[in-house]
Amino acid sequence: MNDKAYLLDYSYSEKDRLDSEIEIERARRDEYVRGALTYFRSLRAGESNSTLPTVVGNAEWERRIHPAGLGGEIRLGMLAHSHARSSGLVTDGPDPDIWADGRDVARLTFSADWRRGWTLPGGVLAKVRAGMTADHFEIRQAGLTSDSSATEFTPSTELELRWPLLNTDAGGATNVIEPVVQLAWAGGSNPFIPNDESTRVEFDEGNLFSTSRFTAPDRRERGLSGAWGVSWTRFDPSGLQTALAVGQLVRDEQQLEPTGLDSFTSSSGLNGKVSDLLVAGQIRTGGGLVLTARSLFDDRLDTTKAEARAAWYSDKGSLGATYVWLGRDPAENRAATISEWMFDGSYRLSQHWTGSANWRYDVVADDSVRAGVGLTYLNECVEISLTASRRFTASAVLSPSTDISLTVGLRGFTTKAGDQSYARSCND
């Protein structure tokens, strides 16, 4: 594609890294198999496709076994991954995470672990896991940045205790408080290989109690660690639901790269021995209002990352606002702080007509990023949309522009429309 701005100019897609994939997948009760081959192409200014991993292959297999004598569950797994660059240059630089050039990487992972849970006196839920993982890596055209071949064995174990407490107050609302603690250990050490996959790590409720929070097996957290968290959820008969969760991670040692640098970036919330404090909450009303927020706070209670979303939904329309704040972090290619507001909404003017609008605003630059309005006519057979949008930003391949488009779409004569407000279908 010679015109890198083509997809955005014609409002086809805002993706600036394109992917084409062939995938085969099968899932059964105790077995999962997946294989995929993906081709990537970057449209970003300053990125060369010859030095980016453009051809990526993945294979995955997992099986569960339920031993009668031992109890619990045994999980066996295999992961195979490879990515290749078309460049023939040999990597040569002091930092393997920066210098890529033409290196190609392949890894093979075998894992086996045993898991079992118990209900202890007082309603405490206990879970135990113990396992072993073997990782093997082959790196071509690595130069001085890594070993050409490496194998690492990682034994690991963890104990998790949960104590769900339930209470119903005088007003009929149900409160659920659940404190959780986890103690985990993982042996071994990260081999001297490049970090091509776990370059961006997010810390949230989903991985607070994981053994490793890296996104791929090319990196693993080592040593002894402990995690704690408390969640509170309230269900009111009126339809009001409230949830709040707080958690943190503590390690006995800092997670370091073979080069001596911290494996986690400063804004990930996971660098050092003690993680940032994770706080997340949600309020949902019976009237369609949903408020969601999540933030990370460092040891001085300064914000590291924050996001919030407020949305209201009804039969007549919707209205939403999103705020994102990300601190400056050169390690994540973020040279300046990001602070943005995004607004979107729609309103059903009549049975067939719906109006919509959206606006994105950059607080740091004190300027609009994008704005748009639209009008849509919809019935059981046809959808006609008239939209006008303005992009205010500029880059090496993009200029500020205004687009006006008219789109006509046939909803199909053999399938029914999804909107239940229309009594007929198009083929009636």
Secondary structure, 3 states (H helix, E strand, C coil): CCCCCHHHHCCCCCCCEEEEEEEEEEEECCEEEEEEEEEEEECCCCCCCCCCCCEEEEEEEEEEECCCCCCCEEEEEEEEEEEECCCCCCCCCCCCCCCCCCCEEEEEEEEEEEEEEEECHHHCEEEEEEEEEEEEEEEECCCCCCCCEEEEEEEEEEEEEECCEEEECCCCCEEEEEEEEEEEEECCCCCCCCCCCCCCCCCCCCCCCCCCCCCCCCCCCCEEEEEEEEEEEEECCCCCEEEEEEEEEEECCCCECCCCCECCCCCCCCCCCECCEEEEEEEECCCCEEEEEEEEECCCCCEEEEEEEEEEECCCEEEEEEEEEECCEHHHCECCCEEEEEEEEEEECCCCEEEEEEEEEECCCCEEEEEEEEEEEECCCEEEEEEEEEECCCCCCCCCEEEEEEEEEECCCCCCCCCCCCCCCCCC
